[in-house]
Amino acid sequence: SGSNLDTSFVSLSTLSSTLDYSLELFADVVLNPSFPEKELERLRLQLLNSIQRERQSPRSMALRVLPQLLYGKEHAYGNPLTGSGTTESVTAITLDEIKNFQSTWFKANHSTMVIVGDTTLKEILPKVERAFGKWGTGETPVKNIANVENAEQPRIYLVDRPASEQSILFAALLATPKANPDEIATEAMNDIIGGMSTSRINMNLREDKGWSYGAHSGLSGAKGQRLFYIFSSVQTDKTRESIDEVMKELTTFVTSSPATGEELEKSVASNTLSLSGRWESSGAVMGSISQIVQYGLPDAYFDEYAGKVDALTLDEVRQISNRIIKPDAITWVVVGDRTIIEEDLIKLGFGEINLIDADGNAL
């Protein structure tokens, strides 16, 4: 069982020969959960220890604070991307709250069952109905995943980590949800600017300048607005210069040096030639179907995927790039030695450097 930004899930993997018995146990876990108090205390301690470790790890420090700076603390996506929560929230959790969460959200009409295996709908449906037939229905709350405006100008948030030999850089913008008509072009845009080893940002900071072991961009998965982010760890004495180079790459990408035909060809090849091994296991197939459910993608999304990638045009990539990449609205989170890098960061001209702790609180 587990949770992510948009869903909570319980999964089962079993032999076909033991399916009937396994379904009984599976249904019992979903419909009649047990919440022993001693388990809550054990897990609470684990989470608190995990948070303490995250506060010492440069990358985790950035991942903890980035969402609230983009979405705000009241947004459903405003929690730490590490998934561990905060010391205050973990300390305050009660058994009653956990039970209430389960009873509030786990409703038959709010759930989808994904089944992958050597079976048919005719064969499996009576077994599932027998096991889950008494599962009740009801209303569920509406999560706050409302759209949020990007910043009006570049911002820098600095988390001090004394004696750091490198600086961790995260830059982020709020982008379109996963389920959008231009998703194929969005993926290509990301590939070209930072998603592949031959991407512009990686070739600049790693191959050309040698300031980083690697720099990349990505798109977080979300049903609502998601993060388009850029990440790199760089030499401490090249922190400002690295940010400056990334800003230049983003700016020219949507102005004087847009995506090229050669770059698009590399992206298309990367996304189509890898498909033959994409669904070799039941787990991989289930993962893709679960994406369709979680993000609200069309049922035929992956059936049509290769054809849409092959049909992608350069104009489509350039249009979506101009729509998503807004250099003047980027939020930067920098984790590094303040005594060495703060004065240099001011020279970027992004305004005041916002000093925050590892939980995002202003200092």
Disulfide bonds with the S-S distance in Angstrom:
none
